[in-house]
Amino acid sequence: MNAPVDVSFFARAARPITSYRKYWAARFGAAPFLPMSRAEMDKLGWDSCDIVIVTGDAYVDHPSFGMAVIGRVLEAQGFRVGIIAQPDWQSAEPFKALGKPNLFFGVTAGNMDSMINRYTADRKIRSDDAYTPGDVAGQRPDRAGIVYSQRCREAYKDVPIVLGGIEGSLRRIAHYDYWSDKVRRSILVDSKCDLLLYGNAERAIVDIAHRLAAREPVERITDIRGTAFIQRQSPEGWFEIDSTTVDQPGRVEDHVNPYQTTSEQAAGQGTTCAKEDGSSSLPPPPGEGGGGGNERPLIFMPNPNLTAGSPHPNPPPAGEGATVKSVQTDAAPAAEGERKRPPPRDRTVIRMPSYEQVKADPVLYAHANRVLHLETNPGNARALVQAHGDRDVWLNPPPIPLTTAEMDHVFGLPYARSPHPRYADEQGGHYGATKIPAWEMIRFSVNIMRGCFGGCTFCSITEHEGRIIQSRSEDSVIREIEEMRDKVAGFTGVVSDLGGPTANMYRLGCRSPEIEAACRKPSCVYPGICQNLKTDHGPLIRIYRRARQLKGIKKILIGSGLRYDLAVQSPEYVKELVQHHVGGYLKIAPEHTEQGPLSKMMKPGIGNYDRFKVLFDKYSAEAGKKQYLVPYFIAAHPGTTDGDMMNLALWLKKNGFRADQVQAFYPSPMASATAMYHTGKNPLRKVGRESEGVDIVRGERRRRLHKAFLRYHDANNWPLLREALKAMGRADLIGSGKHQLVPAFQPVTGGCYESARRKNSTPAKPATPAKGRLLTQHTGLPPRPTGAAKPPRAR
């Protein structure tokens, strides 16, 4: 079966990563594992590495691990790539283990931000690290991207440093740092790296490698999308939109005549409508430039008399306090009566409030966060610049998404699909004391796509992978399943997951390439599903059915989170999923039941959950299976009141849910919800001094209360809940009735708590409920007789 042809604008907007002439070292061929020592290099016949990747994770040669993907992609270009994994950062010596790289150091903190990896949402140090052999904590430094970059510079001062990974993506501008409770500078400044890559980096890293191999100085590589760098001033020929203030009048727009067609409206303004003229050019959609707000529904062509680098005559203001100026000052004034046009987007840079401004002024921080999130569509995003003292951090527009053919290439590279032999135990395997939990979790899974257009404000997926879905072909997915079946030790015929960031967004996207490239909405599914979004789950159903028919495949489970508001658009998909791909439990994430917090999360109402549950129960009954939904909820999210949590607790009790674990809001860098947490403002709307405020859950006691509502059944939480209910005027919820939340009596509990994670548990002996009656959350296991997690095993 042939892979579908990409029809998106993005498929033709960039050079394919497979089109480069291979570097001379391609003659060495592919390595079984990328080398981690000089002895391995000698065995491969290498005298040096062209590129050395430094990572905070243990090296697992699997396409779910960033260092393996980037390493194999560069290897396929002909470069010799070595790996330094989890080095001792106390000195520069471990960073010299593979010698001086010929081209550059590639630095990443790993698959997780190093601070989130080490600290819980309550800022407590974790006792484990799933990306380290033996689940041992403390094998990477805090803010690993900064530390590793500095040690690489100490090791070899003249070697360029390219920083990437999710830590780099989330910290590319001045950002609120939850752990120090202050605004920190861009990681680009603190790490002193030469280039920062954000988002999916394959396209950028391939271009950088070939240009450095051609002896181009790294300081001249400033034109690659998805990169950030430091410079002293904006180059000539660019139009700078000043968006460093708020509460100033923006661009004045004429009222639109509702009886005019879009072509007539455009003609009246001296422009043309690209969509109706059939042009493939993608000009800037009009709107508010640096701040964003309501864009008019037209797609305008730029002035054909202007060259790419020429100044625009008398450009207009851009909205939300933004004004436009040209770096060149000799622009001719507009003729009298001439319509002022926006400057060309490919030569426009938006100046955000400086680091010093956002550090001192929370309102400007929220405004800067809004600007950043409005400039994330690769089809229309403009460059951004933010001053840090006398230097500018310049962010080029986001990377062009990979095509299906490029995705197939990346996932079809010769991964060993196992940890490096260095981590083998006494039996030569990876299942004993040196087992890497993160690898164990994805060992028998297959990633079929990237990206997420959900836009959840607390999530980092869209900040890193983007909102455009990048899907593999059906043949590519089937080949990986067959390879896993034939080559991976311990495979029993059960595929643990066939998904991605979201299980059911495979091949979903905009109906129109022009609309997709011009859209500035932060979500395709909030407040409702966009009328331009294709919701056909047919391609995903075909993959499921074809994979089930493979010889040796007994069961295919779906372990990725499901977007159930999309799933209900395709009852056939729900039936296929429920009857063939659910192992008793299915994870979904309503996150809350109340509109206050849901509106700040950009999540659908609980009614969507109810509609999905009806289908889920119906098809489970038809298949003769007893299956359960496992809903996830967030405590203490911005916009959540104590009353909201009380109502959520009542919903949980009414529906028979008892949470084993509690997920508290974690302010990750750069997320919109984190901007709410820090500033008390809502960046989903225009930000001003008098704009909407957001209820923020701060302080240990209030966060503990919100988590206690989620675990309303835990007797240790009852005193706190009783006190809160009385203060809220809801003492009627105290008692032993079915409609009441907590009892009036207090048993002797001894402060015990049973968690699904054994390391976080203390012994407990709860009363035995009716067998199988209680549903558990987050365990993924059937109800146990005690309704709690198993007690710790004797060691």
HUNORUR-V583877 format. One record per residue. N is the residue number from 0. RES is the residue in one small letter. SS is DSSP state (H for helix, E for strand, - for the rest). PHI is phi in whole degrees, 0 to 359 (none if undefined). Layout:
BEGIN
n = (N N)
res = (RES RES)
ss = (SS SS)
phi = (PHI PHI)
END
This chain:
BEGIN
n = (0 1 2 3 4 5 6 7 8 9 10 11 12 13 14 15 16 17 18 19 20 21 22 23 24 25 26 27 28 29 30 31 32 33 34 35 36 37 38 39 40 41 42 43 44 45 46 47 48 49 50 51 52 53 54 55 56 57 58 59 60 61 62 63 64 65 66 67 68 69 70 71 72 73 74 75 76 77 78 79 80 81 82 83 84 85 86 87 88 89 90 91 92 93 94 95 96 97 98 99 100 101 102 103 104 105 106 107 108 109 110 111 112 113 114 115 116 117 118 119 120 121 122 123 124 125 126 127 128 129 130 131 132 133 134 135 136 137 138 139 140 141 142 143 144 145 146 147 148 149 150 151 152 153 154 155 156 157 158 159 160 161 162 163 164 165 166 167 168 169 170 171 172 173 174 175 176 177 178 179 180 181 182 183 184 185 186 187 188 189 190 191 192 193 194 195 196 197 198 199 200 201 202 203 204 205 206 207 208 209 210 211 212 213 214 215 216 217 218 219 220 221 222 223 224 225 226 227 228 229 230 231 232 233 234 235 236 237 238 239 240 241 242 243 244 245 246 247 248 249 250 251 252 253 254 255 256 257 258 259 260 261 262 263 264 265 266 267 268 269 270 271 272 273 274 275 276 277 278 279 280 281 282 283 284 285 286 287 288 289 290 291 292 293 294 295 296 297 298 299 300 301 302 303 304 305 306 307 308 309 310 311 312 313 314 315 316 317 318 319 320 321 322 323 324 325 326 327 328 329 330 331 332 333 334 335 336 337 338 339 340 341 342 343 344 345 346 347 348 349 350 351 352 353 354 355 356 357 358 359 360 361 362 363 364 365 366 367 368 369 370 371 372 373 374 375 376 377 378 379 380 381 382 383 384 385 386 387 388 389 390 391 392 393 394 395 396 397 398 399 400 401 402 403 404 405 406 407 408 409 410 411 412 413 414 415 416 417 418 419 420 421 422 423 424 425 426 427 428 429 430 431 432 433 434 435 436 437 438 439 440 441 442 443 444 445 446 447 448 449 450 451 452 453 454 455 456 457 458 459 460 461 462 463 464 465 466 467 468 469 470 471 472 473 474 475 476 477 478 479 480 481 482 483 484 485 486 487 488 489 490 491 492 493 494 495 496 497 498 499 500 501 502 503 504 505 506 507 508 509 510 511 512 513 514 515 516 517 518 519 520 521 522 523 524 525 526 527 528 529 530 531 532 533 534 535 536 537 538 539 540 541 542 543 544 545 546 547 548 549 550 551 552 553 554 555 556 557 558 559 560 561 562 563 564 565 566 567 568 569 570 571 572 573 574 575 576 577 578 579 580 581 582 583 584 585 586 587 588 589 590 591 592 593 594 595 596 597 598 599 600 601 602 603 604 605 606 607 608 609 610 611 612 613 614 615 616 617 618 619 620 621 622 623 624 625 626 627 628 629 630 631 632 633 634 635 636 637 638 639 640 641 642 643 644 645 646 647 648 649 650 651 652 653 654 655 656 657 658 659 660 661 662 663 664 665 666 667 668 669 670 671 672 673 674 675 676 677 678 679 680 681 682 683 684 685 686 687 688 689 690 691 692 693 694 695 696 697 698 699 700 701 702 703 704 705 706 707 708 709 710 711 712 713 714 715 716 717 718 719 720 721 722 723 724 725 726 727 728 729 730 731 732 733 734 735 736 737 738 739 740 741 742 743 744 745 746 747 748 749 750 751 752 753 754 755 756 757 758 759 760 761 762 763 764 765 766 767 768 769 770 771 772 773 774 775 776 777 778 779 780 781 782 783 784 785 786 787 788 789 790 791 792 793 794)
res = (m n a p v d v s f f a r a a r p i t s y r k y w a a r f g a a p f l p m s r a e m d k l g w d s c d i v i v t g d a y v d h p s f g m a v i g r v l e a q g f r v g i i a q p d w q s a e p f k a l g k p n l f f g v t a g n m d s m i n r y t a d r k i r s d d a y t p g d v a g q r p d r a g i v y s q r c r e a y k d v p i v l g g i e g s l r r i a h y d y w s d k v r r s i l v d s k c d l l l y g n a e r a i v d i a h r l a a r e p v e r i t d i r g t a f i q r q s p e g w f e i d s t t v d q p g r v e d h v n p y q t t s e q a a g q g t t c a k e d g s s s l p p p p g e g g g g g n e r p l i f m p n p n l t a g s p h p n p p p a g e g a t v k s v q t d a a p a a e g e r k r p p p r d r t v i r m p s y e q v k a d p v l y a h a n r v l h l e t n p g n a r a l v q a h g d r d v w l n p p p i p l t t a e m d h v f g l p y a r s p h p r y a d e q g g h y g a t k i p a w e m i r f s v n i m r g c f g g c t f c s i t e h e g r i i q s r s e d s v i r e i e e m r d k v a g f t g v v s d l g g p t a n m y r l g c r s p e i e a a c r k p s c v y p g i c q n l k t d h g p l i r i y r r a r q l k g i k k i l i g s g l r y d l a v q s p e y v k e l v q h h v g g y l k i a p e h t e q g p l s k m m k p g i g n y d r f k v l f d k y s a e a g k k q y l v p y f i a a h p g t t d g d m m n l a l w l k k n g f r a d q v q a f y p s p m a s a t a m y h t g k n p l r k v g r e s e g v d i v r g e r r r r l h k a f l r y h d a n n w p l l r e a l k a m g r a d l i g s g k h q l v p a f q p v t g g c y e s a r r k n s t p a k p a t p a k g r l l t q h t g l p p r p t g a a k p p r a r)
ss = (- - - - - - - - H H H H - - - - - - - - - - - H H H H H - - - - - - - - - H H H H H H H - - - - - - E E E E E - - - - E E - - - - H H H H H H H H H H H - - - - E E E E E - - - - - - - H H H H - - - - - - - E E E E E - - - - - H H H H H E - - - - - E - - - - - - - H H H - - - - - - - - H H H H H H H H H H H H - - - - E E E E E H H H H H H - - - - E E E - - - - E E E - - H H H H H - - - E E E - - - - H H H H H H H H H H H H - - - - H H H - - - - - - E E E E E - - - - - - - E E E E E - - - - - - - - - - - - - - - - - - H H H H H H H - - - - E H H H H - - - - - - - E - - - - - - - - - - - - - E E - - - - - - - - - - - - - - - - - - E - - E E E E E - - - - - - - - - - - - - - - - - - H H H E E E E E - - H H H H H H - H H H H H H H H H H H H H - - - - - - - - E E E E E E - - E E E E E - - - - - - - - H H H H H H H H - - - - - - E E - H H H - - - - - - - - - - - - - H H H H H H - - E E E - E E - - - - - - - - - - H H H H H - - - - E E - - H H H H H H H H H H H H H H - - - - - - E E - E E E - - - - - - - - - - E - - H H H H H H - - - - - - - - - - - - - - E - - - - H H H H H H H H H H H - - - - - - E E - - - - - E - H H H H - - - H H H H H H H H H H - - - - E E E E E E E - - - H H H H H H H - - - - H H H H H H H H H H H H H H H H H - - - - - E E E E E E E E - - - - - - H H H H H H H H H H H H H - - E E E - - - E E - - - - - - - H H H H H H H H - E - - - - - - - - - - - E - - - - - - H H H H H H H H H H H - - - - H H H H H H H H H H H H H - - - H H H E - - - - - - - E - - - - - - - - - - - - - - - H H H - - - - - - - - - - - - - - E E E - - - - - - - - - - - - - - - - - -)
phi = (none 281 290 299 280 288 253 294 307 293 292 242 261 211 289 299 288 266 266 281 288 293 293 299 287 301 299 285 77 277 272 304 225 297 293 243 210 294 297 293 297 299 295 275 84 269 265 198 258 282 223 242 261 253 226 274 260 298 282 243 275 216 292 271 251 301 294 290 297 296 298 290 297 291 299 295 276 103 267 269 241 247 237 247 255 48 289 291 269 288 210 275 301 300 276 257 301 256 82 281 291 287 246 193 269 254 243 215 285 124 289 233 300 296 284 293 296 262 242 280 295 262 65 266 288 288 265 212 212 294 259 237 305 76 60 273 275 84 267 218 279 298 50 301 301 290 296 299 297 293 291 298 294 294 293 218 295 265 270 299 240 246 259 211 86 293 296 292 299 280 236 284 236 302 218 285 253 298 283 258 56 205 272 257 290 305 297 298 286 289 278 61 282 275 222 244 254 237 79 293 258 303 297 291 293 294 297 298 300 291 287 292 295 275 69 279 299 297 290 266 272 234 244 265 295 76 238 225 204 253 213 273 205 288 288 290 88 252 258 256 267 276 236 261 228 229 61 242 297 258 296 270 250 292 293 277 285 292 266 268 284 297 294 293 296 295 296 294 255 77 232 236 265 299 296 282 278 75 282 267 291 237 282 287 291 293 163 257 51 284 238 82 179 266 266 278 278 234 243 261 274 290 298 292 277 264 276 299 254 276 289 278 294 50 294 274 297 241 103 48 81 267 232 251 222 264 296 275 252 259 291 285 291 291 294 299 85 286 290 284 249 296 289 297 294 285 234 243 233 261 272 275 304 291 304 296 290 289 291 268 229 301 295 292 297 298 297 297 296 295 302 301 286 282 250 238 277 302 281 218 294 255 294 237 220 223 285 234 68 266 243 249 269 256 248 290 302 300 292 287 300 288 283 300 297 290 299 299 297 298 277 264 288 282 288 284 62 206 295 300 305 303 267 294 273 297 270 83 252 231 243 260 295 259 298 257 304 296 288 302 290 251 304 248 250 228 271 254 199 228 89 200 261 291 73 305 289 269 259 259 298 291 294 256 265 88 263 275 286 248 249 276 282 298 298 296 295 296 299 292 298 295 294 297 299 272 241 273 295 87 290 253 101 250 274 286 197 228 198 180 306 227 296 240 253 302 61 270 182 285 290 238 300 292 294 302 285 258 291 235 289 285 211 270 232 224 284 214 289 299 294 268 273 284 243 288 269 306 301 290 299 296 296 303 294 293 294 296 277 294 296 88 262 269 205 238 261 249 263 289 296 255 271 286 291 279 299 292 287 227 305 298 294 300 297 299 296 292 275 231 231 247 267 99 228 229 275 221 225 295 71 194 248 257 291 305 292 298 293 276 272 60 244 288 290 293 299 296 298 298 295 293 296 300 294 300 294 298 285 295 295 299 275 70 242 263 229 228 270 246 277 257 227 247 261 67 287 307 91 261 267 299 295 299 292 297 295 295 298 296 295 300 294 300 264 77 260 232 284 281 233 242 261 267 303 241 287 281 303 78 294 297 295 292 297 298 301 284 255 75 247 254 285 286 236 304 264 211 298 252 284 308 266 233 289 252 267 241 88 298 294 288 298 294 296 295 291 296 297 292 251 298 275 277 301 295 269 298 300 295 292 298 299 292 296 294 293 274 76 240 296 294 270 261 155 258 284 297 274 262 268 228 284 279 273 232 286 278 251 71 70 275 206 257 248 294 264 302 293 260 256 234 302 209 227 288 296 276 275 297 301 75 280 270 266 251 248 79 273 71 239 297 301 262 304 272 73 224 291 296 292 302 284 294 253)
END
